[in-house]
Amino acid sequence: MTAHDRRVGAATLKRLRLSRGWSLADTARSLIDTASRLGQPFGSSLASVQRSVARWESATAPILPGERYQLLLAHLYARSSDGQHSLGPGSDFAELLGALAHLGESERQLHELRALLLRTATDAGGGLLALLGPTTQHAMHEALADPTCIDEELLAGIRTAVADVNHQVGSIPFVRLQLLLAPIVESCRRLLTAAVPPPLLPELRSIAAQAYTLAGRFAFETRDDGASRALYTAATDTAGRIGDPWQRAVVHMSHALVTLYSTPGIESARTLVDAAVRDARAGTSITVRGRAHALQAEIAARAGARQHAQAALSLAWYDMDGDRDGDPSSSSFSPAHLRGFDGLCELYVGDPAVAHAAFARSAQALTKPRERVQRAIVTTDQALARIRLGDPHAATELLHDCIDGASSTGGRVATIRLHRARQELRPWRTEGFVADLDDHLIDALGR
């Protein structure tokens, strides 16, 4: 951080304080009261806390607030003047995160701070209001009352809110993400049945399809398969009205994955994957095409069709190695994800040693918070490869980490894969390391 950056951060903190009409002493008292409310009372005096506030805002040598103070500031500024949670663009909370970034805080710490406050918002029953900035909140209320008021700025705000929820996968349990997304889904439904200006319909449909797809996955993860199917049906219909087939391919792929784990056999999932491949090939997103081919390879491998699986994998790598600059999809699918599919195909119709190496490379690269769920799945598959290589003890060491990951997010797929790996440990069920694993499974997942 440069000296200029730090001065910008300090000035932002000062502006936030003054916008609330607080003196340095007022801010110090608010921080002390917040700490007490959170069960973390200060041992410092009012004067000491006040001096800390002044140092953060110094025009000459500002300092970054410590982690404890950052948490308290976050709780202060996460609520608007009317007491409602407001974490979206333009909110005081967003301004606070910007100030902390200018003062030198890491992106990872700021992500964790934001995730923590989103948990707080869901505890309090917050949803849409917590994710939309003040201006967008007002515009949404007007649009729901009079759809002719909808404009591109409001749509951009809703899209940002959907992306925000998606970005929190891996940081916040699925049941909380479902709470955050539900008001957005309902708002999209209402707007799509209203007299929205025709030029804005394609963008609204695109946003709605993404929201329905995400909600369908969350319903699956929280074991509401009926709601999940209805949401995927709505997403498929809405995406089919957009114009570019790759967006419907995204819906088909997500639907295929949940179908694979909620419906016996693989035929229903295969039908969806084949539809995804057709749409992806007709669409303009190379990334989506690569992911569709990867899923096609997995389905083929599960069916024991080695040549078909290898051919689909080759197509996926051809897509992912191509020029994807300007790709219209915001998908996070990457070569690290594709290596996991390499491993799956080897696990089902190839060499478990090659599968193990592919899973290890994939897991090592999946380090972002958003990739935590996928990392748990890939690592569980890596453990399965170790079992098939005759090293069950080493496999259980990996599975302990996977249990913690599945427990923190509530991921259904990771949990299902964990139990399948446990079934393959039956020959060693009397061993102490398997008993320890069972205890961990029961403690963390209740089964």
Buried (B, 14 or more C-beta within 10 A) or exposed (E): EEEEBBBBBBBBBBEBBEEEEBEBEBBBBBBBBBBEEEEEEBEBEEEEBBEBBBBBBBEEEBBBBEEEBBBBBBBBBBBBEEEBBBBBBBBBBBBBBBBBBBBEBEEEEBBBBBBBBBBBBBEEEBBBBBBBBBBBBEBBEBBBEEBEBBEEEBBBBBBBBBBBBBBBBBBBBBEBBBBBBBBBBBBBBEBBEBEBEEEBBEBBBBBBBBBBBBBBBBBBBBEBBEBBBBBBBBBBBBBBBBEBBBBBBBBBBBBBBBBBBBEEEBEBBBBBBBBBBBBBBEBBBBBBBBBBBBBBBBBBBBBEBBEBBBBBBEBBBEBBEEEBEEBBBEBBBBBBBBBBBBBBBBBBBBEBEBBBBBBBBBBEBBEBBBBBBBBBBBBBBBBBBBBBBEBBEBBBEBBBBBBEBBBBBBBBBBBBBBEEBBEBBEEBEEBEBBEEBBEBBEEBBEE
